[in-house]
Amino acid sequence: FIYMMVRAFIPLEMNMVIHGPTMPREHLEKMIESSGCISSNALLKVPIKRQEGFLNLLYDVIVQIGYGMKHFVPNIMNLLLALCEQTEDAFIVNKNQSVENKDLYGDESTAVDRDDYSRIGRVRSLCFLRLSQMLSKFSFSI
């Protein structure tokens, strides 16, 4: 189940080929662990809606599975920190583009830019919420 959650965040360099009807447990764990090594630059390739969906799903996993996911806590924490870093970078880029648009067109931004900006804000807020939930539930394993 954890693999299904983090598969969008597995680096493209990782071999995701499945031989046979099932995946060996060691390979599956290796792929899940690699998701915790994703950089904020690599996260730019993951659609913001998918990032938001992951964060919403993570809430349910923390509540329902709880301590059953303690083995994956370090990887998920690394992923959450990378998401926070990526949203910070996106805010800076969006702010710079907004200033350029204002200079060029006399308008701060388009409606689409505002929607992206608010979605980035939601992802950032969800990141902080999930970080606090993870810290309060799994502080012993971080």
Secondary structure, DSSP 8 states (H G I E B T S, - for coil): -HHHHHGGGS-TTS-----SSS--HHHHHHHHHHHTT--HHHHTTS-HHHHHHHHHHHHHHHHHTGGGGGGGHHHHHHHHHHHHHHHHHHHHHHHHHHHHHHHHHS-S--HHHHHHHHHHHHHHHHHHHHHHHHHHHHGGG-
